Amino acid sequence: MADIMVNDKTWGTYKLDSTFQIPAKDTFAFPIELMVKNSYLISGAMKVVGGKLLPYKLKGTIKGSYKKITAEVPFEHSGQFSDKDIKF
């Protein structure tokens, strides 16, 4: 589960409802659909179009298993969107 924050506002919470097997030392993209309030989307878009950076943060936990051992590991990732990241 992860909280998705953009421009210091929680845009949503993501919870994966499936189990995936990811090979060791591999990367994987999780499918995500996010419903966002129009006011958040418009204010974020205006900031980016105005040449400013739009900060984002993903914060949550990842639950993993190996054989009979299961662990829940916290994670946090943050960055910034710019106008170059927006595709229409």
N, C-alpha and C positions, 0 to 999 in steps of 0.2 A: 504494500500500500504506500502511496506517496501523495503528499500535498503538493499542488502545483501553484506557485505564487509568481505573479508577474506584476512588476511595478509596485511591490510591497502589498499587493492584495491577493487573497486566496481566490484563484480562478476556478479551482475544483480539486477533487480528490480522485486519484486513480487507484483502482483495485483490480488486479489481474484475476480473472475468474477461471483460468486454465493453468495446467501444469505444462512446463516446457523442459526439455532436456537440452542443455547447452554444453557442448564439449569444452573441456578445460582449455584455458587460454584463448578462448574464442570471443567474438563480440556478437551481440544480438540486438535487434531493434524490436521493441515491444509495440504492438499496435495500440493506438490510443485515439479515443474520440472524446472531445471535451466540449461540454456545453458551457458557454460563457455569456454573462450579461452583456447586452449591447453597449451599455455605458462604459464597461471596462474595455471592451474591444475598440470602441471609438476613441477613448482617451489614450489608449496605448498606440493606436495607429497614428493619431495626431502627433504624438510625441516623436515617433519614428520618422514620420514624413517631415517633421520640423527639424530633422537632423540630429536629434538627441538619441542616446542609447536607452534601450528599454531593459532593465534588469529582470532576470528570472531566477527562480530557485526551485529545485526539486528536493524534497526532504521526506524520508520515509524509512521503510525497512524492506529487506529482501529475505525471504525464507528459502533456505536451501537444504538439500539432503544429499548425503553420500553414504551409501549402504544403509545402515540402521541409525546413522547420526543425523539429526536435524538441528539446524541453527537458524536463528533470526538475527540478521546483521543490519545495523542502522547505516544509512548512507545520506549524503547531502551533496548536491551538485548545483553550482550557480554559474551564471554567465550573463551576457547581454546580447540582445538583438539589435541590429542596425538596419538601415534601409536596404542593405545588400542581402539580408536574410529573408526579406518579404518577397514572395512570388505571387503574382496574380494570374 
